[in-house]
Amino acid sequence: MEVILRAATLDDAPLIKIWDLDDAVGYSGGDDDNHDWDYELSRSVRWREFLIAEVDSVPIGMVVIIDARQEESHYWGEEVPPDAWAIDIWIGDQAHRSRGHGTKMMKQALNRCFTERGASVVMVDPLQSNRRAIAFYRRLGFKDVGPRRFGNDDCLVMSMSADDYRTVNRVARTSGAAVTDLKR
Ligand SMILES: CC(C)(COP(=O)(O)OP(=O)(O)OC[C@H]1O[C@@H](n2cnc3c(N)ncnc32)[C@H](O)[C@@H]1OP(=O)(O)O)[C@@H](O)C(=O)NCCC(=O)NCCS
């Protein structure tokens, strides 16, 4: 089933707020993830994209790609390398999880970061307790960087370099996976 990523708009705010109430979404965001959606979605900044994932024109979740160095709160700290990007992802309703949609969302988000934005590395920061998300990222080719505390949240920083991304794509291509699959 095809997953489309499109830019989020202010009209998506009510649904995103409902997704925030989902236990798994609320838990995965930890303490540091309280967005004022009406404000955030009404402004456009070069260092971030809010993307809504749709299946059959039905919004199912969200991906945020962030230039970690340019991001205004400097959440990732001052030491991040140039062209380091970060991804946040969540699917709003349990019924849409574990069906392969998240994998397709991530592959498209990675393609945007590496191919369109020229990322040198992409980072994710699941809570250390979110074992399922950690397994999900490892399956996509992310490598563990190490534990890191963000505010009150004990996270595991994981990353994928541009070289890793090219290798994962090459292996998938030579093993017969359609290249288009990698971008879905
Ligand atoms: C983490 C998250 C984005 C992963 O997305 P997802 O759509 O559930 O993940 P996928 O379905 O692509 O892959 C995960 C599982 O589905 C299986 N799967 C993959 N493709 C599949 C398909 N076509 N059909 C059925 N199952 C499939 C995988 O083997 C995997 O199984 P497992 O997790 O039980 O071992 C999603 O579960 C989510 O939003 N969770 C709550 C919020 C969250 O934790 N976000 C991450 C914050 S760091």
The ligand as an ORCA input file, in Angstrom:
! r2SCAN-3c Opt
* xyz 0 1
  C       7.597      3.444     15.633
  C       6.590      3.488     14.476
  C       6.712      4.810     13.737
  C       6.912      2.321     13.522
  O       5.988      2.353     12.477
  P       5.196      1.001     12.092
  O       4.360      1.295     10.916
  O       4.509      0.483     13.306
  O       6.422      0.070     11.724
  P       6.465     -1.024     10.538
  O       5.148     -1.704     10.445
  O       7.004     -0.394      9.337
  O       7.529     -2.021     11.077
  C       7.346     -2.521     12.349
  C       6.715     -3.904     12.353
  O       5.853     -4.263     11.296
  C       6.396     -5.401     10.576
  N       6.118     -5.118      9.174
  C       6.889     -4.431      8.320
  N       6.285     -4.383      7.100
  C       5.099     -5.054      7.228
  C       4.012     -5.332      6.345
  N       4.028     -4.929      5.051
  N       2.938     -5.996      6.824
  C       2.915     -6.402      8.120
  N       3.925     -6.163      8.989
  C       4.994     -5.498      8.546
  C       7.815     -5.426     10.912
  O       8.388     -6.712     10.819
  C       7.782     -4.927     12.332
  O       7.373     -5.896     13.239
  P       7.670     -5.777     14.806
  O       7.779     -4.324     15.188
  O       6.495     -6.418     15.435
  O       8.961     -6.490     15.037
  C       5.129      3.306     14.989
  O       4.974      2.032     15.563
  C       4.700      4.371     15.982
  O       4.276      5.450     15.589
  N       4.812      4.084     17.305
  C       4.381      5.011     18.341
  C       5.230      6.284     18.356
  C       6.711      5.976     18.406
  O       7.165      5.141     19.173
  N       7.474      6.729     17.584
  C       8.914      6.619     17.563
  C       9.498      7.635     18.451
  S      11.266      7.485     18.533
*
